[in-house]
Amino acid sequence: MITEIINFISEKKENISTDDIKRKFNLSEQDWDIVYPFLISNGIKINTFDSMNLKCEDCPIKNFCNKKRCGG
């Protein structure tokens, strides 16, 4: 599904909102909270990371992520 979302975003040359993506792929807020970090890690910039108020310890993919963003 991540690849499908990335393709969808890439095909849309205009600014696309998170609501557009959620509607297109029928994503709940909980689904979006999981998908969003994967999009960021694939170079997709929709909003800033701060817009989610997401910290590493709160991240839904923290057990799978190999990024060292938290400083320790």
Beta strands, then each sheet from edge to edge (+ up, - down):
end
